[in-house]
Amino acid sequence: MSLTRNTDNTPMKTAEIHLENGQLPDHPSVGSTYQVADQFTIPQTGPVFDETLAALGIELKHAQPNELQINLGKLCNLACHHCHVDAGPKRTEIMTWATMQKILRWAKQANIQKVDLTGGAPEMNPHFRDFCHALLNMGVQITSRCNITVLYEQGQEDLAQWYADNKIRLVCSLPCYTEDNVDAQRGKGVFDKSIAGLQLLNSLGYGHDDALSLNLVYNPGGAFLPPPQSSLEQDYRNMLRDNFNITFSNLLAITNIPINRFAHALQRDGEINDYQDLLVSNFNASTIDQLMCRHLINLDWEGRVFDCDFNQMLDIPMSGQQTRYLWDIEIDGVAGQPIATNRHCFGCTAGAGSSCGGVLSD
């Protein structure tokens, strides 16, 4: 059994689970699992995540965070089938400048080093650039999760150049390197716009200059796990280079988590239980130490705090406690606090694992 370390420097068990009949425990009760409101769709059958960890002697707790992951709103120019945010052009939830100012004050006091900006399309928040400038002036490294097509939205014609001028790290969704698969997930014409956007970013130095990081995101088009990230990355490199003369920094393979829009599709097709079984049967305890929920604080468009982006979308408060805002907590009090879970958490620990930074384990 291999060992890593918890936040209190005690060993964390990270072995494969071997239980009676080779099966994970399937408990009728949910123990300390956070109860999700009825309006949210998540798997309802199979083992319970926190009791699965308990069987290994693992307590899932926060490490000391140095990064904020901030959802600037659910407004987006796309409405992708796999989107766990349920973002789209008609969403009205948007972060205000007053909320951003509170976040900036807290981040400066807490000496936050990195910020990951998400949406929706974060660029469609009218205060996006002002917020980024304020963060950059504080010496914060910014990652923006860009859907590429937003570069061609009205009023965003200079966005690519602005990104390059400010050396913003980009993480761009491109769920496949073929037109049919991308358009099936994200809408007709999205592939062509995405290719044009990547070529534009390449022309500005993204994917070539080490200071202009351009990472692509793959997620499966159906109820299956991503293939090995390293081999898939090579396929992307070959196809995009040979067909479109596109280069990029790294590929991030992310598992689809069975909540919200994707869970609705699974339920509609009668696949939600089979998909959850797939996640559970591929549970990999060696991913636990690197889970994104351990190393960052997640914020919604109102400034409320959550353990991760997926818990945010299920309205599961940070550590399963009462609703709190970022400015209501002290950064030194985060490490060691428990992380709220439910059955969807098996998605981040299946196979090689999954986070906003790609796979977690070889």
Secondary structure as UniProt FT lines:
FT   STRAND          3..5
FT   TURN            7..8
FT   STRAND          11..13
FT   HELIX           20..22
FT   TURN            31..32
FT   TURN            38..39
FT   HELIX           49..55
FT   TURN            56..57
FT   STRAND          67..71
FT   TURN            81..82
FT   TURN            84..85
FT   TURN            89..90
FT   HELIX           97..110
FT   STRAND          114..118
FT   HELIX           122..124
FT   TURN            126..127
FT   HELIX           128..137
FT   TURN            138..139
FT   STRAND          141..146
FT   HELIX           149..152
FT   TURN            154..155
FT   TURN            157..158
FT   HELIX           159..166
FT   STRAND          169..173
FT   HELIX           179..186
FT   TURN            188..189
FT   HELIX           190..203
FT   TURN            204..208
FT   TURN            210..211
FT   STRAND          214..218
FT   HELIX           229..244
FT   STRAND          250..253
FT   HELIX           260..268
FT   TURN            269..270
FT   HELIX           272..281
FT   HELIX           285..290
FT   HELIX           292..294
FT   STRAND          297..299
FT   TURN            301..302
FT   STRAND          304..306
FT   HELIX           309..313
FT   TURN            314..315
FT   HELIX           318..320
FT   HELIX           326..328
FT   HELIX           331..333
FT   TURN            334..336
FT   HELIX           343..349
FT   TURN            351..352
FT   TURN            356..357
//
